[in-house]
Amino acid sequence: MKVGHLFFDHADNLRKVNLRYAHGSQLKEFFQKWLENYPDPYPQRYRKSIPFGWVQKNGTLLMTITNGEVTFPEAVQSADFQSTDI
């Protein structure tokens, strides 16, 4: 449960896309339940999902893309940086 997971959600025909992160330790409750019911022998596919509401509430929003442009986090312009001569 040490690996982080990325979650994408989208709306309006991909005009708005959000990227969220959750650490594996946050998802332990889901993984433990799944492992208890994990089939043996393993089938070709064993798909499970994290509820979208949980991801929205608990995931860390890393980035939002709106109409093809990053709108979160706010872009930093190069003019915002001051030159530092050493």
Secondary structure, DSSP 8 states (H G I E B T S, - for coil): ----EEEEEEETTTTEEEEEEE-GGGGHHHHHHHHHT--SS--S-------HHHHHHHSEEEEEEETTEEEES----GGGS-----
